[in-house]
Amino acid sequence: MEFVLQSPFKPTGDQPSAIRQLLESINSGEKAQCLLGVTGSGKTFTMANVIKELNRPTLILTHNKTLTAQLYGEFKQFFPDNAVEYFVSYYDYYQPEAYLAVTDTYIEKDLQINEEVDKLRLRATSSILSGRRDIIVVASVSCIYGMGNPEDYNAGIIRISVGEKISRNIFLYNLVNSLYSRTETTFDRGTFRVKGDTVDINLPYVDFGYRITFFGDEIESIDTIEKESCKRIDKLDYAAIFPANLYVAPKTRINEIIKEIEDEMVAQEKYFEREGKYLEAKRIVERTQFDLEMIKELGYCTGIENYSRFFDGRKVGTRPFCLLDYFPEDYLMFIDESHVTLPQLRGMWGGDRARKMNLVNYGFRLPSAMDNRPLSFDEFEEKVNQVIFVSATPSDYELEQTEVFL
């Protein structure tokens, strides 16, 4: 599906020239450009026209949640029939895990997750992997933080169709593998319930659910339902059920993952003992074993992201996967207010590393926790395909990257 821009206005003034030059440079393979303009000059409308003409998946990167929400609302109005998605940190409140060596104070991670924002994040990733090309994701700088492996997430998508031969029990097993939880009481996000040959699924990324009805070992019908009343909305011939969480690890690798974590735990314990740090040695074993028991029983634990390197199958020191990995190679990026957004991107890696070093050095986390991090700026640059910096006052970096000014 192509982008359809809906607006009563047409580009005027310098906008037609800016749009034409941007398109010409992008189509000729130009890596980076600057779109200059003061507040109120119509930069957002210019961006919308470029997106409409290019018809490529687009990421719009901003420096805070307020600006992200504003741009999300504007682009939803410009493209009501296309996939415009919102991706920011899902924490209403977040106190990161930390250790203050000077006062011997351990601060446990404390957080409050906004379920509506979590739903929008999942919807953004599911839209990208659905194969649609008419998608715009408006995101804050949190999009460079670690996420699950897109290949594992894609492999966790359950695709079904009416008339398909599959037993109900295998289907339920597939739902659990995609991190849905069975419930008999509260029908919360990311859960499913079973009544005879009928399975109701509360999809965590949209405002409706699925009702799958079986006849023996065959899918008899697929319906969309209201989540509260479970009334039928529509009948479908086929459906794709995306995983309930961004951290999806193949169940066949769980035992291998646990063994790898145990090996690192033993190595770190021996290291502390050689250094005469017996308290740290005892601490890392106790904390890691507790997490491993949780993973064995439930498939996850508090702070499971600290083990993401093992779940992703990454090598030591390699960067984590992030939202940028979910986009196709030819995607277009806009960095709005780039003179503010780019310094934030530069600073995130160093701040995260400084905090985690203390946790590792004093036995609160394994060294692999260092690989659960935001991208460094060099890594971010490597993931950029073509970018347009949008700013009234571009910094030296933007000026060095391009010779095209509009």
Secondary structure, 3 states (H helix, E strand, C coil): CCCCCCCCCCCCCCHHHHHHHHHHHHHCCCCEEEEECCCCCCHHHHHHHHHHHHCCCEEEEECCHHHHHHHHHHHHHHCCCCEEEEECCCEEEEECCEEECCCCEEECCEEEECHHHHHHHHHHHHHHHCCCCCEEEEEEHHHHCCECCHHHHHHCCEEEECCCECCHHHHHHHHHHCCCEECCCCCCCCEEEEECCEEEECCCCCCEEEEEEEECCEEEEEEEEECCCCCEEEEECEEEECCCCCCCCCHHHHHHHHHHHHHHHHHHHHHHHHCCCHHHHHHHHHHHHHHHHHHHHHCCCCCHHHHHHHHHCCCCCCCCECHHHHCCCCCEEEEECHHHHHHHHHHHHHHHHHHHHHHHHCCCCCHHHHHCCCCCHHHHHHHCCEEEEEECCCCHHHHHHCCCEC
